[in-house]
């Protein structure tokens, strides 16, 4: 996801027209091997792209319609394979062939997930018989600096080659020196998971093998709350007596209430999803809850035309997210200075400077707030006329994929 402009540029944002923005496809630069890494047991690598949605990597959320999405400068398999093979070519190579199955590689739409690259993949060794032995699985959320996503993609993909090489050398009983940065990741079993030896599969078994999560197989219809996506995915239900009431201002939206007892009905707006004992509902920001439907790949929902579409909501949330990162103090802080030796003229100059700076800060802050309000109204106004309303839940990350016609890829 592309964040909104930083604070000091927001003041000039009205003069930046979307027509002035040129969209480039992602090009990966081969990173240099880490210090101390000079050899690899692999001579070649093949990449399979089995992501839920293979059409793009991230969405630019700046309120521009039609939605602009960024993908690789060519088929993802070829671009990633070229980067990985180029990295191997810089080392002293062995004779083994590697296959990398990409399960997930994306930058989430949801600002709550942060500025991270979500990467999930499996590395397989090709045996002389044409079978494949799984070496390692990686599941990472890699933070990146603004506009640093291409470096992050190249780094996590080539690091997987290094880890797969370590797994291969260990399977052969050879001594391996692991650099300190990787030792820390190995201790966190949620990042890299080494597969047991002897687990051979046929090529057609690698494909689109998708993990089925507990919520997808659960037939339990008890009423309760899923306070986070992880709770929902793992079917960790917080039992509660809940009541849904139709929103009188928005068609197909519901407001959630939790019943403590017959006389107490208080509003609750924090759970990620809710079950009323019959139907699942998903929270749509502060707008309310929508019915959540099961499908062969997980869950999906549809946003009614009475509220802005999903893209407009994400742009609005992104503007609020950027505002939360902007300093909101009442003005410049001059505390801690020693002004006891200042004469009357110096004190007068200081007071004038303080007033000018303080007034300038308040003007800039007011302009910033006004611009945010303008953006929110603009997103709401445009979103009511747009059709990005078909949404599906990414069951690996909790991100919401959206499309304008039919449901996103994988539905």
ABEGO torsion letter per residue (X at the ends): XBBBBBAAAAAAAAABBAAABBBBBBBBBBBBBBBGBABBABABBBBBBABABAABABBBBAGBOBBBBBBBBEBAAAAAAAAAAAAAAABBBBABBBBBBBABBBBBABAAAEBBBBBBBBBBBBBAAGBBBBABBBBBBBBBBBGAAAAAAAAAAAAAAAAAAAAAAAAAGBBBBBBAAAAAAAABAAABBBBBBGBBBBAAAAEBBBBBBAAAABABABBEBBABAAAAAAGBBBBBBBBBBBBAABBGBBBBBBBABAABBBBBAABABBBAGABBBBBBEAAEBBBBBBBAAEBBBBBBAABBBAAAAAAAAAAAAAAAABBABAEBBABGBBAAABBAAAAAAAAAAAAAAAAAAAAAAAAAAAAAAAAAAAAAAAAAABABABBBBBAAAGBBBBBABEBBBGX
